[in-house]
Amino acid sequence: MSLGIAVIENTEVFLMADTLLSYPEKSGKKPFHGLKIFFIDAKTAIAYSGAAGEIAHGRLYGIYKQGYRGNIKLLAEQIHQSFDDEVDFLLAQSGSKPAIAKIAGGLVSVRENDGIFWIGDVDTARFVANADNNSVYQLHERLSNAIDNSQFSTVGGHSIVARGNIKGFKFIPVMKLVSPKYFLLEEGWKRVDFGTSQSGGFGYTTVVPVSEGDNGWGIYYFQGMFGEFWHVNLESNVYEKLKAYAKNVQDFAKMIQKETGVELVYCGSLG
């Protein structure tokens, strides 16, 4: 299980999800983490919830290549006919007429120009999306809070957000910094020392492709000098997790770019 949310706001469309993945319950295999949001083309994004795993990628791209012509409802119907009810999907279409589609419970639903859909765990969805303010910022914040809350065991890892505008879809890079506890000894501006892992400092920046429609998402941990990147290419049927140690995020991004050929950007750095 997991949680995926699609929302249209101010002519832009957003797709967000956590990174916790699970196998079918009868398999006995432990959950793992991976990317659950993909761009089928520059202006079409999809997210899934359930025991889909890597088997879904090639099949989804094959469906897309067979007959999709910018009609999100048609694509949703084709996907609905090709998967069983153990897997739910969200489709998002950007451009001049943003739209979202939900494939769940044997039904296909479509919204255009405004609205919100979700798939995944009901209790987590109520916590994240059942509020007076469902702006993209608030949804992302509450999804991150749910991931950090042990009460919601069906979500985990990190909150990933993709934004689609007139140009297409890109992942939004974010940075998080937590400083060790310290006491302010003097007034005025003072540089914050985010410390080391031993002193309680923690921070990361996500690392994402520059161009619209390019798949892949990564994260670099400042104190650990370590990063991971999920390299995805649906056309080549590539889905792999790359790991690398580097003294800073700049070097990490260069290493991943050299390996994948994908130009990357990050939110910020330390030092």
Wavefront OBJ file of the C-alpha trace (Angstrom):
o trace
v 0.000 0.000 0.000
v 1.019 3.633 -0.253
v -0.515 7.018 -0.997
v -0.685 8.994 -4.219
v -2.370 12.377 -4.687
v -3.156 14.337 -7.860
v -4.428 17.901 -7.730
v -5.041 20.714 -10.205
v -4.248 24.175 -8.849
v -4.076 27.468 -10.778
v -3.874 25.765 -14.211
v -0.994 23.539 -13.029
v -1.300 19.869 -12.135
v 0.653 18.165 -9.347
v 1.299 14.507 -8.589
v 2.786 13.385 -5.262
v 3.535 10.073 -3.556
v 5.717 8.438 -0.929
v 8.449 5.910 -1.822
v 7.349 2.797 0.111
v 6.743 -0.223 -2.146
v 5.437 -3.644 -1.230
v 5.133 -7.059 -2.819
v 1.875 -9.033 -2.793
v 1.145 -10.154 0.775
v 1.362 -13.856 -0.085
v 4.937 -13.474 -1.393
v 6.361 -12.979 2.116
v 8.876 -10.439 0.792
v 9.703 -7.314 2.770
v 8.717 -3.815 1.562
v 11.345 -1.671 -0.141
v 11.648 1.871 -1.482
v 11.427 3.155 -5.012
v 10.010 5.733 -7.384
v 6.232 5.535 -7.963
v 5.740 8.596 -10.187
v 6.732 8.422 -13.856
v 6.459 10.610 -16.928
v 5.158 8.670 -19.921
v 5.912 11.715 -22.034
v 6.628 15.359 -21.258
v 2.972 16.170 -20.532
v 1.669 12.862 -19.142
v 2.498 11.565 -15.656
v 1.342 8.459 -13.796
v 1.546 7.185 -10.217
v 0.501 3.832 -8.803
v -0.423 2.290 -5.472
v -0.427 -1.405 -4.675
v 1.664 -4.394 -5.627
v 2.616 -3.190 -9.089
v 6.396 -3.036 -8.868
v 8.664 -3.101 -11.887
v 6.307 -5.313 -13.895
v 4.062 -2.315 -14.465
v 6.597 -0.125 -16.230
v 6.991 -1.982 -19.508
v 3.285 -2.749 -19.736
v 2.295 0.889 -19.112
v 4.658 2.187 -21.759
v 3.423 -0.449 -24.211
v -0.185 0.665 -23.642
v 0.831 4.268 -24.185
v 2.630 3.497 -27.453
v -0.326 1.537 -28.837
v -2.907 4.257 -28.993
v -2.610 7.260 -26.712
v -3.212 10.524 -28.577
v -3.393 13.134 -25.862
v -6.666 11.692 -24.546
v -6.188 10.969 -20.847
v -9.583 9.243 -20.551
v -8.721 6.825 -23.365
v -5.365 6.018 -21.770
v -7.038 5.477 -18.388
v -9.557 3.056 -19.933
v -6.768 1.104 -21.620
v -4.796 0.831 -18.377
v -7.942 -0.206 -16.502
v -8.459 -3.108 -18.917
v -4.844 -4.285 -18.584
v -4.420 -4.494 -14.778
v -6.324 -6.222 -11.999
v -7.884 -4.393 -9.055
v -4.817 -4.915 -6.825
v -3.181 -1.899 -8.487
v -4.639 1.625 -8.518
v -3.400 4.430 -10.757
v -3.448 8.206 -11.009
v -2.909 9.869 -14.375
v -2.127 13.560 -14.770
v -2.058 15.604 -17.952
v -0.487 19.065 -18.129
v -0.719 21.739 -20.792
v -3.460 24.179 -21.782
v -6.173 21.802 -20.490
v -4.880 20.105 -17.322
v -6.706 16.926 -16.284
v -6.387 14.041 -13.838
v -7.799 10.516 -13.956
v -8.191 7.885 -11.241
v -8.272 4.141 -11.907
v -9.379 2.310 -8.764
v -12.000 -0.151 -7.548
v -12.932 -1.188 -11.057
v -13.823 2.391 -12.039
v -12.293 5.210 -14.071
v -12.941 8.824 -13.007
v -11.728 11.996 -14.738
v -11.513 15.630 -13.622
v -10.591 18.586 -15.805
v -9.387 22.097 -14.897
v -9.723 21.623 -11.117
v -10.117 18.991 -8.413
v -8.226 16.383 -6.418
v -7.931 12.583 -6.536
v -6.103 10.147 -4.259
v -5.257 6.428 -4.270
v -3.867 4.179 -1.543
v -4.454 3.838 2.178
v -7.770 5.338 3.333
v -6.672 6.413 6.828
v -3.544 8.124 5.541
v -5.534 9.851 2.801
v -7.974 11.220 5.382
v -5.060 12.613 7.383
v -3.424 14.194 4.336
v -6.294 15.304 2.095
v -9.365 15.673 4.323
v -8.909 19.259 5.476
v -10.178 22.764 4.714
v -6.902 23.763 3.075
v -5.816 21.310 0.393
v -3.319 23.535 -1.362
v -0.354 21.762 -2.908
v 1.942 23.118 -0.204
v -0.314 21.865 2.604
v -0.818 18.452 0.961
v 2.933 17.989 0.575
v 3.557 19.036 4.176
v 0.896 16.685 5.550
v 2.144 13.791 3.400
v 5.635 14.362 4.820
v 4.159 14.416 8.334
v 2.320 11.146 7.692
v 5.543 9.516 6.491
v 7.270 10.585 9.726
v 4.338 9.393 11.868
v 4.577 5.760 13.008
v 0.775 5.627 13.100
v 0.734 5.418 9.285
v 2.733 2.292 8.503
v 1.579 2.029 4.878
v 3.601 5.078 3.773
v 7.313 5.672 4.173
v 10.544 7.038 2.791
v 10.218 10.474 1.233
v 7.492 12.654 -0.238
v 8.028 13.177 -3.963
v 6.222 15.912 -5.909
v 5.983 16.471 -9.666
v 4.629 19.672 -11.215
v 3.094 19.928 -14.680
v 2.673 23.274 -16.432
v 2.339 24.403 -20.038
v 5.841 23.062 -20.817
v 5.373 19.664 -19.170
v 6.234 17.709 -16.020
v 9.306 17.995 -13.811
v 10.072 16.823 -10.290
v 10.322 19.620 -7.715
v 13.696 19.641 -5.890
v 13.570 20.197 -2.126
v 16.079 20.544 0.713
v 15.760 19.751 4.421
v 18.154 20.920 7.153
v 17.997 20.089 10.863
v 20.622 21.689 13.124
v 21.857 20.312 16.449
v 20.389 22.027 19.506
v 22.367 25.086 20.471
v 21.924 28.150 22.683
v 22.130 31.663 21.309
v 24.807 33.501 23.326
v 24.611 36.890 21.662
v 22.125 39.008 19.778
v 22.149 39.659 16.062
v 22.772 37.459 13.057
v 24.766 34.316 13.608
v 25.781 31.551 11.238
v 23.964 28.263 11.898
v 26.172 25.190 12.193
v 24.217 22.186 10.927
v 26.861 19.924 12.395
v 27.645 16.278 11.767
v 25.635 13.128 12.265
v 27.456 12.634 15.599
v 26.337 16.041 16.864
v 22.747 15.618 15.685
v 22.897 17.515 12.403
v 20.868 16.157 9.521
v 20.154 17.377 6.040
v 19.583 16.401 2.449
v 18.767 17.801 -0.960
v 16.870 15.983 -3.661
v 18.485 15.686 -7.090
v 16.182 15.700 -10.123
v 16.350 15.985 -13.936
v 16.450 19.464 -15.469
v 14.301 18.789 -18.541
v 10.549 18.256 -18.699
v 9.572 14.623 -19.196
v 12.883 13.145 -17.981
v 12.380 10.395 -15.422
v 14.548 9.814 -12.357
v 14.776 11.065 -8.793
v 17.608 11.131 -6.273
v 18.618 12.277 -2.828
v 21.977 13.312 -1.353
v 22.599 13.254 2.437
v 25.004 16.002 3.463
v 26.302 14.503 6.720
v 26.639 11.003 5.245
v 28.283 12.255 2.021
v 26.157 9.659 0.282
v 23.401 9.638 -2.312
v 20.946 7.438 -4.180
v 19.313 7.965 -7.546
v 16.474 6.005 -9.143
v 17.319 5.955 -12.846
v 14.238 5.281 -14.962
v 13.863 5.058 -18.741
v 10.543 3.528 -19.750
v 11.422 3.304 -23.444
v 14.555 1.251 -22.663
v 12.858 -0.624 -19.807
v 15.446 0.676 -17.320
v 14.605 0.882 -13.610
v 17.654 0.850 -11.368
v 18.897 2.407 -8.136
v 22.350 3.949 -8.325
v 24.384 4.645 -5.167
v 27.457 6.806 -4.796
v 29.654 8.397 -2.127
v 30.800 11.959 -2.804
v 32.179 14.794 -0.677
v 29.389 17.147 -1.805
v 26.195 17.177 -3.852
v 27.923 18.784 -6.817
v 30.240 15.804 -7.195
v 27.363 13.373 -6.618
v 25.310 14.991 -9.389
v 28.277 14.861 -11.782
v 28.768 11.148 -11.112
v 25.102 10.346 -11.765
v 25.002 12.542 -14.867
v 28.020 10.728 -16.270
v 26.404 7.331 -15.615
v 22.928 8.148 -16.952
v 23.399 10.976 -19.433
v 20.603 12.908 -17.665
v 21.283 16.537 -16.704
v 20.452 17.087 -13.033
v 19.658 19.945 -10.653
v 19.478 20.095 -6.856
v 17.848 22.455 -4.371
v 20.902 23.515 -2.335
v 24.182 22.530 -0.725
v 26.179 22.967 2.485
v 29.662 24.434 2.778
l 1 2 3 4 5 6 7 8 9 10 11 12 13 14 15 16 17 18 19 20 21 22 23 24 25 26 27 28 29 30 31 32 33 34 35 36 37 38 39 40 41 42 43 44 45 46 47 48 49 50 51 52 53 54 55 56 57 58 59 60 61 62 63 64 65 66 67 68 69 70 71 72 73 74 75 76 77 78 79 80 81 82 83 84 85 86 87 88 89 90 91 92 93 94 95 96 97 98 99 100 101 102 103 104 105 106 107 108 109 110 111 112 113 114 115 116 117 118 119 120 121 122 123 124 125 126 127 128 129 130 131 132 133 134 135 136 137 138 139 140 141 142 143 144 145 146 147 148 149 150 151 152 153 154 155 156 157 158 159 160 161 162 163 164 165 166 167 168 169 170 171 172 173 174 175 176 177 178 179 180 181 182 183 184 185 186 187 188 189 190 191 192 193 194 195 196 197 198 199 200 201 202 203 204 205 206 207 208 209 210 211 212 213 214 215 216 217 218 219 220 221 222 223 224 225 226 227 228 229 230 231 232 233 234 235 236 237 238 239 240 241 242 243 244 245 246 247 248 249 250 251 252 253 254 255 256 257 258 259 260 261 262 263 264 265 266 267 268 269 270 271
